[in-house]
Amino acid sequence: MPEHEGPIKYQPNVAVNIVFGLVYAILGFIFSRNIYRHTNKWAICLPVAAFASSIGFFCRTAIDPVDLKVPLFVVQNILIIATPSAFLAFNYMLYGRLITAIDPKFGANDSQSRMEKSRYSLIPPRIVGRAFIWSDISTFLIQVTAGSMLGNAGDNQSLSNIGDKLFLVGVCGQGASYCLFTVFLSITFVRLVVERRKNRIDLPMKGWMGFDRSTSTIFGGLYFSSLFIIVRSVYRIVEFTQGYDGYLISKEVFLFVLDAAPLILAIGIWAIVWPPVLLERIATHVREGLHAYSMEDGNAGLQIPSNESTHRLGFV
């Protein structure tokens, strides 16, 4: 049985919430420093979401389930449940930039068309991130609406159930979109492996699966991050499937173990390795390897993007 009736079923653990708030804040500062040092403005969503999540956990320390302040509950609910959509958005944008880095023919004609295609992606690289981000925004707005409904439900069981179901729609949509993203990521990975083995392209600084270390790191980082994002998505789907009186929603430990911790791991990998720096290395290695390959095989006429055109691909 839950400890309390109402939107929140337990007394939040102050110490643990402070710890998670601090961890998110530290990650936010690390990401902000990296963006400032390397001028990677496109990655701003990462520190913003980390700081938002930090505020959400700090807000929880002031929640009293007996004398619940609805605005405070709504704010922390949205910050913790909905703002991690920005973590997904970062991975989406990183994926699009990764494709432009590993494809030596992309941008070879200095084309700036959003519809320029790459053989490594089913969707043009310059719009693949936007496509998934718009999906993310839609599910984010659904979750914000659901959070507001739950916060204003009070003792209205019917409104609470509607809010739960709306949250379920949002997290299911978000989870499905991210699973589709991992399929796209895997297609890119397989196509890259097949092509490099077929053409026997030998790149410097070999790493995992014959890739250069930077490419291996980003692919590995994306899969690592995706694993924990999917774990968190499954938890949220099961939680809202159980409904307002479900078991998962009545125990704070599940929030910590299946939501906060997986998301920290999902973004923490980018505090260890900063992707925008790796993207520039990948672009350089790919073009150096292709240049050597073209010289050895007599393909001197093969067009390879210059350093300036590589810079314009948007890695920074």
KAQUIRA-V133511 format. One record per pair of residues at least 24 apart in sequence whose ideal C-beta (glycine too) atoms are under 10 Angstrom apart, sorted by the first residue. I is the first residue (numbers start at 1). J is the second residue. If there is no record, write none. Layout:
# KAQUIRA-V133511
i=I j=J
i=I j=J
This chain:
# KAQUIRA-V133511
i=1 j=245
i=1 j=250
i=2 j=65
i=2 j=245
i=2 j=246
i=2 j=247
i=2 j=249
i=2 j=250
i=2 j=251
i=3 j=65
i=3 j=250
i=3 j=251
i=3 j=252
i=4 j=64
i=4 j=65
i=4 j=66
i=4 j=68
i=4 j=250
i=5 j=65
i=5 j=66
i=5 j=155
i=5 j=245
i=6 j=65
i=6 j=66
i=6 j=68
i=6 j=73
i=6 j=153
i=6 j=154
i=6 j=155
i=6 j=160
i=7 j=63
i=7 j=65
i=7 j=68
i=7 j=70
i=7 j=73
i=7 j=74
i=7 j=77
i=7 j=150
i=7 j=151
i=7 j=152
i=7 j=153
i=7 j=154
i=7 j=155
i=7 j=160
i=7 j=163
i=7 j=244
i=7 j=249
i=8 j=60
i=8 j=63
i=8 j=64
i=8 j=65
i=8 j=68
i=8 j=73
i=8 j=76
i=8 j=77
i=8 j=150
i=8 j=249
i=8 j=250
i=8 j=252
i=9 j=65
i=9 j=244
i=9 j=245
i=9 j=246
i=9 j=247
i=9 j=249
i=9 j=250
i=9 j=251
i=9 j=252
i=10 j=63
i=10 j=65
i=10 j=249
i=10 j=250
i=10 j=251
i=10 j=252
i=10 j=253
i=10 j=255
i=11 j=63
i=11 j=64
i=11 j=65
i=11 j=66
i=11 j=252
i=12 j=57
i=12 j=59
i=12 j=60
i=12 j=61
i=12 j=62
i=12 j=63
i=12 j=64
i=12 j=65
i=12 j=76
i=12 j=252
i=12 j=255
i=13 j=60
i=13 j=61
i=13 j=252
i=13 j=253
i=13 j=255
i=13 j=256
i=14 j=60
i=14 j=61
i=14 j=62
i=14 j=63
i=15 j=61
i=16 j=57
i=16 j=60
i=16 j=61
i=16 j=252
i=16 j=253
i=16 j=255
i=16 j=256
i=16 j=260
i=17 j=56
i=17 j=57
i=17 j=58
i=17 j=59
i=17 j=60
i=17 j=61
i=17 j=62
i=17 j=63
i=17 j=76
i=17 j=80
i=17 j=252
i=17 j=255
i=17 j=256
i=17 j=260
i=18 j=57
i=18 j=58
i=18 j=60
i=18 j=61
i=19 j=57
i=19 j=256
i=19 j=260
i=20 j=53
i=20 j=54
i=20 j=56
i=20 j=57
i=20 j=58
i=20 j=60
i=20 j=80
i=20 j=255
i=20 j=256
i=20 j=259
i=20 j=260
i=20 j=261
i=20 j=263
i=20 j=264
i=21 j=53
i=21 j=54
i=21 j=55
i=21 j=56
i=21 j=57
i=21 j=58
i=21 j=59
i=21 j=60
i=21 j=61
i=21 j=260
i=22 j=54
i=22 j=57
i=22 j=58
i=23 j=50
i=23 j=53
i=23 j=54
i=23 j=57
i=23 j=260
i=23 j=261
i=23 j=264
i=23 j=268
i=24 j=49
i=24 j=50
i=24 j=51
i=24 j=52
i=24 j=53
i=24 j=54
i=24 j=55
i=24 j=56
i=24 j=57
i=24 j=58
i=24 j=80
i=24 j=260
i=24 j=263
i=24 j=264
i=24 j=267
i=25 j=50
i=25 j=51
i=25 j=53
i=25 j=54
i=25 j=55
i=25 j=57
i=25 j=58
i=26 j=50
i=26 j=54
i=26 j=264
i=26 j=268
i=26 j=271
i=27 j=51
i=27 j=53
i=27 j=54
i=27 j=263
i=27 j=264
i=27 j=267
i=27 j=268
i=27 j=270
i=27 j=271
i=28 j=52
i=28 j=53
i=28 j=54
i=28 j=55
i=28 j=267
i=28 j=271
i=29 j=54
i=29 j=271
i=30 j=267
i=30 j=268
i=30 j=270
i=30 j=271
i=30 j=272
i=30 j=274
i=31 j=90
i=31 j=267
i=31 j=270
i=31 j=271
i=31 j=274
i=33 j=271
i=33 j=274
i=34 j=270
i=34 j=271
i=34 j=274
i=34 j=275
i=34 j=276
i=34 j=277
i=35 j=274
i=35 j=276
i=37 j=274
i=37 j=277
i=38 j=274
i=38 j=276
i=38 j=277
i=38 j=280
i=38 j=315
i=38 j=316
i=39 j=276
i=39 j=316
i=40 j=97
i=40 j=274
i=40 j=275
i=40 j=276
i=40 j=277
i=40 j=279
i=40 j=315
i=40 j=316
i=41 j=276
i=41 j=316
i=42 j=90
i=42 j=93
i=42 j=94
i=42 j=96
i=42 j=97
i=42 j=129
i=42 j=276
i=42 j=314
i=42 j=315
i=42 j=316
i=43 j=89
i=43 j=90
i=43 j=93
i=43 j=94
i=43 j=97
i=43 j=270
i=43 j=274
i=43 j=275
i=43 j=276
i=43 j=316
i=44 j=86
i=44 j=90
i=45 j=83
i=45 j=85
i=45 j=86
i=45 j=87
i=45 j=88
i=45 j=89
i=45 j=90
i=45 j=92
i=45 j=93
i=45 j=133
i=45 j=136
i=46 j=86
i=46 j=87
i=46 j=89
i=46 j=90
i=46 j=91
i=46 j=93
i=46 j=94
i=46 j=267
i=46 j=270
i=46 j=271
i=46 j=275
i=47 j=86
i=47 j=90
i=47 j=267
i=48 j=83
i=48 j=86
i=49 j=79
i=49 j=82
i=49 j=83
i=49 j=84
i=49 j=85
i=49 j=86
i=49 j=87
i=49 j=88
i=49 j=89
i=49 j=90
i=49 j=263
i=49 j=267
i=50 j=83
i=50 j=84
i=50 j=86
i=50 j=87
i=50 j=263
i=50 j=264
i=50 j=267
i=50 j=268
i=50 j=271
i=51 j=79
i=51 j=83
i=52 j=78
i=52 j=79
i=52 j=80
i=52 j=82
i=52 j=83
i=52 j=84
i=52 j=86
i=53 j=79
i=53 j=80
i=53 j=81
i=53 j=83
i=53 j=84
i=53 j=86
i=53 j=87
i=53 j=259
i=53 j=260
i=53 j=263
i=53 j=264
i=53 j=267
i=54 j=79
i=55 j=79
i=55 j=80
i=55 j=83
i=56 j=80
i=56 j=81
i=56 j=82
i=56 j=83
i=56 j=84
i=56 j=260
i=57 j=255
i=57 j=256
i=57 j=260
i=60 j=252
i=60 j=255
i=68 j=151
i=68 j=154
i=69 j=151
i=70 j=148
i=70 j=150
i=70 j=151
i=70 j=152
i=70 j=153
i=70 j=154
i=71 j=151
i=71 j=152
i=72 j=151
i=73 j=147
i=73 j=150
i=73 j=151
i=73 j=152
i=74 j=144
i=74 j=147
i=74 j=148
i=74 j=149
i=74 j=150
i=74 j=151
i=74 j=152
i=75 j=147
i=75 j=151
i=76 j=147
i=76 j=151
i=77 j=143
i=77 j=144
i=77 j=146
i=77 j=147
i=77 j=148
i=77 j=150
i=77 j=151
i=77 j=163
i=77 j=167
i=78 j=140
i=78 j=143
i=78 j=144
i=78 j=145
i=78 j=146
i=78 j=147
i=78 j=148
i=78 j=150
i=78 j=151
i=79 j=147
i=80 j=147
i=80 j=255
i=80 j=259
i=80 j=260
i=80 j=263
i=81 j=140
i=81 j=143
i=81 j=144
i=81 j=146
i=81 j=147
i=81 j=150
i=81 j=167
i=81 j=170
i=81 j=171
i=81 j=236
i=81 j=239
i=81 j=240
i=81 j=255
i=81 j=259
i=82 j=139
i=82 j=140
i=82 j=141
i=82 j=142
i=82 j=143
i=82 j=144
i=82 j=145
i=82 j=146
i=82 j=147
i=82 j=167
i=82 j=170
i=82 j=171
i=82 j=174
i=83 j=140
i=83 j=143
i=83 j=144
i=84 j=140
i=84 j=143
i=84 j=174
i=84 j=229
i=84 j=232
i=84 j=233
i=84 j=236
i=84 j=259
i=84 j=260
i=84 j=262
i=84 j=263
i=84 j=266
i=84 j=267
i=85 j=133
i=85 j=135
i=85 j=136
i=85 j=137
i=85 j=138
i=85 j=139
i=85 j=140
i=85 j=141
i=85 j=143
i=85 j=144
i=85 j=170
i=85 j=174
i=85 j=177
i=85 j=178
i=86 j=133
i=86 j=136
i=86 j=140
i=86 j=267
i=87 j=136
i=87 j=225
i=87 j=228
i=87 j=229
i=87 j=232
i=87 j=263
i=87 j=266
i=87 j=267
i=87 j=270
i=88 j=132
i=88 j=133
i=88 j=135
i=88 j=136
i=88 j=139
i=88 j=140
i=88 j=174
i=88 j=175
i=88 j=177
i=88 j=178
i=88 j=181
i=88 j=225
i=88 j=226
i=88 j=229
i=88 j=233
i=88 j=266
i=89 j=129
i=89 j=132
i=89 j=133
i=89 j=135
i=89 j=136
i=89 j=137
i=89 j=140
i=90 j=129
i=90 j=133
i=90 j=225
i=90 j=266
i=90 j=267
i=90 j=270
i=90 j=275
i=91 j=129
i=91 j=132
i=91 j=178
i=91 j=181
i=91 j=182
i=91 j=185
i=91 j=221
i=91 j=222
i=91 j=225
i=91 j=226
i=91 j=229
i=91 j=266
i=91 j=267
i=91 j=270
i=91 j=275
i=92 j=128
i=92 j=129
i=92 j=130
i=92 j=131
i=92 j=132
i=92 j=133
i=92 j=134
i=92 j=135
i=92 j=136
i=92 j=177
i=92 j=178
i=92 j=181
i=92 j=184
i=93 j=128
i=93 j=129
i=93 j=130
i=93 j=132
i=93 j=133
i=93 j=275
i=93 j=314
i=94 j=129
i=94 j=185
i=94 j=218
i=94 j=221
i=94 j=222
i=94 j=225
i=94 j=270
i=94 j=275
i=94 j=276
i=94 j=278
i=94 j=279
i=95 j=121
i=95 j=125
i=95 j=128
i=95 j=129
i=95 j=132
i=95 j=181
i=95 j=182
i=95 j=184
i=95 j=185
i=95 j=188
i=95 j=218
i=95 j=222
i=96 j=121
i=96 j=123
i=96 j=124
i=96 j=125
i=96 j=126
i=96 j=127
i=96 j=128
i=96 j=129
i=96 j=130
i=96 j=131
i=96 j=132
i=96 j=133
i=96 j=314
i=97 j=125
i=97 j=126
i=97 j=128
i=97 j=129
i=97 j=218
i=97 j=275
i=97 j=276
i=97 j=279
i=97 j=282
i=97 j=283
i=97 j=313
i=97 j=314
i=97 j=315
i=97 j=316
i=98 j=125
i=98 j=185
i=98 j=188
i=98 j=192
i=98 j=215
i=98 j=218
i=98 j=219
i=98 j=222
i=98 j=275
i=98 j=278
i=98 j=279
i=98 j=282
i=98 j=315
i=99 j=123
i=99 j=124
i=99 j=125
i=99 j=126
i=99 j=128
i=99 j=129
i=99 j=184
i=99 j=185
i=99 j=188
i=99 j=192
i=99 j=313
i=100 j=125
i=100 j=126
i=100 j=279
i=100 j=282
i=100 j=283
i=100 j=305
i=100 j=310
i=100 j=312
i=100 j=313
i=100 j=314
i=100 j=315
i=101 j=125
i=101 j=214
i=101 j=215
i=101 j=218
i=101 j=275
i=101 j=278
i=101 j=279
i=101 j=280
i=101 j=281
i=101 j=282
i=101 j=283
i=101 j=284
i=101 j=285
i=101 j=286
i=101 j=287
i=101 j=310
i=101 j=313
i=101 j=314
i=101 j=315
i=102 j=188
i=102 j=189
i=102 j=191
i=102 j=192
i=102 j=195
i=102 j=196
i=102 j=211
i=102 j=212
i=102 j=215
i=102 j=218
i=102 j=219
i=102 j=279
i=102 j=282
i=102 j=283
i=102 j=285
i=102 j=286
i=103 j=188
i=103 j=192
i=103 j=195
i=103 j=283
i=103 j=286
i=103 j=305
i=103 j=313
i=104 j=201
i=104 j=283
i=104 j=286
i=104 j=287
i=104 j=288
i=104 j=289
i=104 j=290
i=104 j=291
i=104 j=293
i=104 j=294
i=104 j=302
i=104 j=303
i=104 j=304
i=104 j=305
i=104 j=310
i=105 j=290
i=105 j=302
i=105 j=303
i=105 j=304
i=105 j=305
i=106 j=283
i=106 j=286
i=106 j=305
i=106 j=309
i=106 j=310
i=106 j=313
i=107 j=283
i=107 j=305
i=107 j=306
i=107 j=309
i=107 j=310
i=107 j=311
i=107 j=312
i=107 j=313
i=107 j=314
i=108 j=302
i=108 j=303
i=108 j=304
i=108 j=305
i=108 j=306
i=108 j=309
i=109 j=303
i=109 j=305
i=109 j=309
i=110 j=305
i=110 j=306
i=110 j=308
i=110 j=309
i=110 j=312
i=111 j=309
i=112 j=309
i=112 j=312
i=112 j=313
i=118 j=188
i=118 j=191
i=119 j=188
i=119 j=191
i=119 j=192
i=119 j=195
i=120 j=184
i=120 j=187
i=120 j=188
i=120 j=189
i=120 j=190
i=120 j=191
i=120 j=192
i=120 j=195
i=121 j=184
i=121 j=185
i=121 j=187
i=121 j=188
i=121 j=191
i=122 j=183
i=122 j=184
i=122 j=187
i=122 j=188
i=122 j=191
i=123 j=184
i=125 j=188
i=125 j=313
i=125 j=314
i=126 j=313
i=126 j=314
i=128 j=181
i=128 j=184
i=128 j=188
i=129 j=181
i=131 j=177
i=131 j=180
i=131 j=181
i=131 j=184
i=132 j=177
i=132 j=178
i=132 j=180
i=132 j=181
i=132 j=184
i=133 j=177
i=134 j=177
i=135 j=173
i=135 j=174
i=135 j=176
i=135 j=177
i=135 j=178
i=135 j=180
i=135 j=181
i=136 j=173
i=136 j=174
i=136 j=177
i=136 j=178
i=136 j=181
i=138 j=170
i=138 j=173
i=138 j=174
i=138 j=177
i=139 j=169
i=139 j=170
i=139 j=171
i=139 j=172
i=139 j=173
i=139 j=174
i=139 j=175
i=139 j=176
i=139 j=177
i=139 j=178
i=140 j=170
i=140 j=173
i=140 j=174
i=141 j=170
i=142 j=166
i=142 j=167
i=142 j=168
i=142 j=169
i=142 j=170
i=142 j=171
i=142 j=172
i=142 j=173
i=142 j=174
i=143 j=167
i=143 j=168
i=143 j=169
i=143 j=170
i=143 j=171
i=143 j=173
i=143 j=174
i=143 j=236
i=144 j=170
i=145 j=169
i=145 j=170
i=146 j=170
i=146 j=171
i=146 j=240
i=150 j=244
i=153 j=244
i=157 j=244
i=157 j=245
i=159 j=244
i=160 j=243
i=160 j=244
i=160 j=245
i=161 j=243
i=161 j=244
i=161 j=245
i=162 j=244
i=163 j=240
i=163 j=244
i=164 j=239
i=164 j=240
i=164 j=241
i=164 j=242
i=164 j=243
i=164 j=244
i=164 j=245
i=164 j=246
i=164 j=249
i=165 j=240
i=165 j=241
i=165 j=243
i=165 j=244
i=166 j=240
i=167 j=236
i=167 j=237
i=167 j=239
i=167 j=240
i=168 j=236
i=168 j=237
i=168 j=238
i=168 j=239
i=168 j=240
i=168 j=241
i=168 j=242
i=168 j=243
i=169 j=240
i=170 j=236
i=170 j=240
i=171 j=232
i=171 j=233
i=171 j=234
i=171 j=235
i=171 j=236
i=171 j=237
i=171 j=238
i=171 j=239
i=171 j=240
i=171 j=241
i=172 j=233
i=172 j=236
i=172 j=237
i=172 j=240
i=172 j=241
i=174 j=229
i=174 j=232
i=174 j=233
i=174 j=236
i=174 j=237
i=175 j=229
i=175 j=230
i=175 j=232
i=175 j=233
i=175 j=234
i=175 j=236
i=175 j=237
i=176 j=233
i=176 j=237
i=177 j=233
i=178 j=226
i=178 j=229
i=178 j=230
i=178 j=232
i=178 j=233
i=179 j=226
i=179 j=229
i=179 j=230
i=179 j=233
i=181 j=222
i=181 j=226
i=181 j=229
i=182 j=222
i=182 j=223
i=182 j=226
i=182 j=227
i=182 j=229
i=182 j=230
i=185 j=219
i=185 j=222
i=185 j=223
i=185 j=226
i=186 j=219
i=186 j=223
i=186 j=226
i=188 j=219
i=188 j=222
i=189 j=215
i=189 j=219
i=189 j=222
i=189 j=223
i=192 j=219
i=193 j=219
i=196 j=286
i=196 j=289
i=199 j=289
i=199 j=290
i=199 j=293
i=199 j=297
i=200 j=293
i=200 j=296
i=200 j=297
i=201 j=286
i=201 j=289
i=201 j=290
i=201 j=292
i=201 j=293
i=202 j=289
i=202 j=292
i=202 j=293
i=202 j=296
i=203 j=282
i=203 j=285
i=203 j=286
i=203 j=287
i=203 j=288
i=203 j=289
i=203 j=290
i=203 j=292
i=203 j=293
i=204 j=281
i=204 j=284
i=204 j=285
i=204 j=288
i=204 j=289
i=204 j=292
i=205 j=281
i=205 j=285
i=211 j=282
i=211 j=285
i=211 j=286
i=212 j=278
i=212 j=281
i=212 j=282
i=212 j=284
i=212 j=285
i=212 j=286
i=212 j=288
i=212 j=289
i=213 j=278
i=213 j=281
i=213 j=282
i=213 j=285
i=214 j=273
i=214 j=275
i=214 j=277
i=214 j=278
i=214 j=279
i=214 j=280
i=214 j=281
i=214 j=282
i=214 j=283
i=214 j=284
i=214 j=285
i=214 j=286
i=215 j=278
i=215 j=279
i=215 j=281
i=215 j=282
i=215 j=285
i=215 j=286
i=216 j=278
i=216 j=282
i=217 j=269
i=217 j=272
i=217 j=273
i=217 j=275
i=217 j=278
i=217 j=281
i=217 j=282
i=218 j=270
i=218 j=273
i=218 j=275
i=218 j=278
i=218 j=279
i=218 j=281
i=218 j=282
i=220 j=269
i=220 j=273
i=221 j=266
i=221 j=269
i=221 j=270
i=221 j=272
i=221 j=273
i=221 j=275
i=221 j=278
i=222 j=269
i=222 j=270
i=222 j=275
i=223 j=269
i=224 j=265
i=224 j=266
i=224 j=268
i=224 j=269
i=225 j=262
i=225 j=263
i=225 j=265
i=225 j=266
i=225 j=267
i=225 j=268
i=225 j=269
i=225 j=270
i=226 j=266
i=227 j=262
i=227 j=265
i=227 j=266
i=228 j=258
i=228 j=261
i=228 j=262
i=228 j=263
i=228 j=264
i=228 j=265
i=228 j=266
i=228 j=267
i=228 j=268
i=228 j=269
i=229 j=262
i=229 j=263
i=229 j=265
i=229 j=266
i=229 j=267
i=230 j=262
i=230 j=266
i=231 j=257
i=231 j=258
i=231 j=259
i=231 j=261
i=231 j=262
i=231 j=263
i=231 j=265
i=231 j=266
i=232 j=258
i=232 j=259
i=232 j=260
i=232 j=261
i=232 j=262
i=232 j=263
i=232 j=265
i=232 j=266
i=233 j=259
i=233 j=262
i=234 j=258
i=234 j=262
i=235 j=259
i=235 j=262
i=275 j=315
i=276 j=314
i=276 j=315
i=276 j=316
i=277 j=315
i=277 j=316
i=278 j=315
i=279 j=310
i=279 j=313
i=279 j=314
i=279 j=315
i=279 j=316
i=280 j=307
i=280 j=310
i=280 j=311
i=280 j=313
i=280 j=315
i=280 j=316
i=281 j=315
i=282 j=315
i=283 j=307
i=283 j=309
i=283 j=310
i=283 j=311
i=283 j=313
i=283 j=315
i=284 j=310
i=286 j=310
